Amino acid sequence: MTQFQRGYSAPEEEISQLMGEALELYRSGHLDRARRKGEQAIALCRELAAAEPDDPRHRRVLASLLYNHAVVLNGMERWAAALAAVQESGRLYEELAGLDPATYEPLHADALTRTGSTYIGLGRTAEAVACQRRAVTMYLSLPPDVGAERGVARAMSLLASSLEADDQPDEAMAAADDALRRYADLDARDQLPLDAAAFYAMSARTLARLRARRGEYEAAAGASAVAVAVYRLLLEQVSPEWGEQLAAAVGERAAHLSAAGRADEGLVQARDVLRLVRTLDERKPDTYLAAFRRLAAVVAALEA
């Protein structure tokens, strides 16, 4: 195996290529093809790891491959297979953290958050809560920096969602409120990248639902306003696919405003967002058509 002593070997180059192809296929929505590419890369990496068990590079790459593979499998709703992949990823990162805590503890925490989300897909809410709690604790133990701040905000957001699913509304509300404050602080400091903003919106929607469940409709409307603003930004600057979430958030906020005796405000906002999406679709015909239709349905329901 002397070829591994200098630079990258042919198998390592092939793994790298397969990883890149799987990622591109996932991003373009070709999930089954991404799954197959991922499986090829994992199998090849296992061979390298078996051939050189003392080389931590192979375990690091395998852990990353398994994590990404779980993301694809979750997207396909193949929850059991995704759980097996992400649990193995977490075990590998935990082992590697014993060698290099600064590098691998954040990755181990990331794997725990993904494990918790996968448990939700399986309906195993108590286990999801336990994973997200552990992830929050781990992120909080990391040296303070922007990466750790984003990590704990994400894990807290997912913890809130898991607690809500596990019918623990009081604890879920506390976690959602904590996550929302953390995201608002990151946003105020211009340290919240767009690819993390979806969790900001998710925290806001969770908190809004829980406030509404208590009959606190003004507070619910305030939280759902954050979700609408974030999804609107994601629709404009990231992808028209965020139209579905934007329409849902607009409808939810309108319901909260109506319950608070401010129904007209919800309709005004819904019409405003619909005009925005119409303008976007006129600039790029048919690109925003799905988002326009969803929002038009929301407006029609509010006008009825």
Solvent accessible surface area in square Angstrom, and as a share of the most:
residue,aa,sasa,rsa
1,M,122,0.54
2,T,103,0.60
3,Q,89,0.39
4,F,11,0.05
5,Q,132,0.59
6,R,181,0.66
7,G,62,0.59
8,Y,156,0.60
9,S,4,0.02
10,A,73,0.57
11,P,30,0.19
12,E,21,0.09
13,E,94,0.42
14,E,88,0.40
15,I,5,0.03
16,S,65,0.42
17,Q,116,0.52
18,L,13,0.06
19,M,61,0.27
20,G,36,0.35
21,E,55,0.25
22,A,14,0.11
23,L,77,0.39
24,E,101,0.45
25,L,20,0.10
26,Y,75,0.29
27,R,164,0.60
28,S,71,0.46
29,G,53,0.51
30,H,85,0.38
31,L,43,0.22
32,D,57,0.30
33,R,120,0.44
34,A,1,0.01
35,R,35,0.13
36,R,109,0.40
37,K,59,0.25
38,G,9,0.08
39,E,72,0.32
40,Q,93,0.41
41,A,0,0.00
42,I,15,0.07
43,A,56,0.43
44,L,32,0.16
45,C,1,0.00
46,R,101,0.37
47,E,112,0.50
48,L,8,0.04
49,A,21,0.16
50,A,81,0.62
51,A,50,0.39
52,E,29,0.13
53,P,91,0.57
54,D,131,0.68
55,D,28,0.15
56,P,56,0.35
57,R,81,0.30
58,H,5,0.02
59,R,57,0.21
60,R,98,0.36
61,V,33,0.19
62,L,9,0.04
63,A,0,0.00
64,S,33,0.21
65,L,10,0.05
66,L,5,0.03
67,Y,49,0.19
68,N,70,0.36
69,H,18,0.08
70,A,0,0.00
71,V,26,0.15
72,V,10,0.05
73,L,6,0.03
74,N,16,0.08
75,G,44,0.42
76,M,51,0.23
77,E,120,0.54
78,R,104,0.38
79,W,70,0.25
80,A,70,0.55
81,A,42,0.33
82,A,0,0.00
83,L,15,0.07
84,A,61,0.47
85,A,8,0.06
86,V,0,0.00
87,Q,60,0.26
88,E,40,0.18
89,S,0,0.00
90,G,9,0.08
91,R,136,0.50
92,L,20,0.10
93,Y,11,0.04
94,E,83,0.37
95,E,95,0.43
96,L,1,0.00
97,A,11,0.09
98,G,68,0.65
99,L,118,0.59
100,D,55,0.28
101,P,69,0.44
102,A,84,0.65
103,T,66,0.39
104,Y,22,0.08
105,E,59,0.26
106,P,43,0.27
107,L,64,0.32
108,H,8,0.04
109,A,0,0.00
110,D,34,0.18
111,A,1,0.00
112,L,14,0.07
113,T,5,0.03
114,R,64,0.23
115,T,9,0.05
116,G,0,0.00
117,S,32,0.20
118,T,0,0.00
119,Y,18,0.07
120,I,60,0.30
121,G,27,0.26
122,L,59,0.29
123,G,56,0.54
124,R,97,0.35
125,T,30,0.17
126,A,68,0.53
127,E,68,0.31
128,A,0,0.00
129,V,8,0.05
130,A,59,0.46
131,C,18,0.11
132,Q,1,0.00
133,R,97,0.35
134,R,115,0.42
135,A,0,0.00
136,V,13,0.07
137,T,91,0.53
138,M,33,0.15
139,Y,7,0.03
140,L,101,0.50
141,S,83,0.54
142,L,17,0.09
143,P,95,0.60
144,P,132,0.83
145,D,79,0.41
146,V,40,0.23
147,G,48,0.46
148,A,12,0.09
149,E,55,0.25
150,R,74,0.27
151,G,2,0.02
152,V,5,0.03
153,A,0,0.00
154,R,57,0.21
155,A,0,0.00
156,M,22,0.10
157,S,1,0.00
158,L,24,0.12
159,L,10,0.05
160,A,0,0.00
161,S,33,0.21
162,S,2,0.01
163,L,2,0.01
164,E,38,0.17
165,A,56,0.44
166,D,38,0.19
167,D,96,0.50
168,Q,52,0.23
169,P,40,0.25
170,D,91,0.47
171,E,79,0.35
172,A,0,0.00
173,M,13,0.06
174,A,65,0.50
175,A,6,0.05
176,A,0,0.00
177,D,45,0.23
178,D,27,0.14
179,A,0,0.00
180,L,24,0.12
181,R,142,0.52
182,R,73,0.27
183,Y,2,0.01
184,A,44,0.34
185,D,68,0.35
186,L,2,0.01
187,D,68,0.35
188,A,86,0.67
189,R,97,0.35
190,D,134,0.69
191,Q,56,0.25
192,L,28,0.14
193,P,49,0.31
194,L,60,0.30
195,D,127,0.66
196,A,18,0.14
197,A,5,0.04
198,A,26,0.20
199,F,56,0.23
200,Y,20,0.08
201,A,0,0.00
202,M,53,0.24
203,S,0,0.00
204,A,0,0.00
205,R,42,0.15
206,T,1,0.01
207,L,9,0.04
208,A,1,0.01
209,R,95,0.35
210,L,2,0.01
211,R,57,0.21
212,A,22,0.17
213,R,141,0.52
214,R,126,0.46
215,G,39,0.37
216,E,61,0.27
217,Y,82,0.31
218,E,98,0.44
219,A,46,0.35
220,A,0,0.00
221,A,1,0.01
222,G,40,0.38
223,A,6,0.05
224,S,0,0.00
225,A,31,0.24
226,V,41,0.24
227,A,0,0.00
228,V,4,0.02
229,A,61,0.47
230,V,13,0.07
231,Y,9,0.03
232,R,70,0.25
233,L,71,0.35
234,L,2,0.01
235,L,1,0.01
236,E,74,0.33
237,Q,115,0.51
238,V,78,0.45
239,S,26,0.17
240,P,39,0.24
241,E,143,0.64
242,W,57,0.20
243,G,0,0.00
244,E,95,0.42
245,Q,61,0.27
246,L,0,0.00
247,A,5,0.04
248,A,38,0.30
249,A,0,0.00
250,V,1,0.01
251,G,23,0.22
252,E,45,0.20
253,R,35,0.13
254,A,2,0.02
255,A,57,0.45
256,H,17,0.07
257,L,0,0.00
258,S,58,0.38
259,A,53,0.41
260,A,30,0.23
261,G,67,0.65
262,R,77,0.28
263,A,55,0.43
264,D,110,0.57
265,E,78,0.35
266,G,2,0.02
267,L,34,0.17
268,V,92,0.53
269,Q,45,0.20
270,A,0,0.00
271,R,98,0.36
272,D,50,0.26
273,V,0,0.00
274,L,18,0.09
275,R,128,0.47
276,L,30,0.15
277,V,0,0.00
278,R,101,0.37
279,T,54,0.31
280,L,17,0.08
281,D,24,0.12
282,E,120,0.54
283,R,175,0.64
284,K,123,0.52
285,P,100,0.63
286,D,104,0.54
287,T,61,0.36
288,Y,17,0.06
289,L,53,0.26
290,A,52,0.41
291,A,1,0.01
292,F,49,0.20
293,R,155,0.56
294,R,85,0.31
295,L,0,0.00
296,A,32,0.25
297,A,63,0.49
298,V,29,0.17
299,V,9,0.05
300,A,59,0.46
301,A,73,0.56
302,L,64,0.32
303,E,91,0.41
304,A,123,0.95
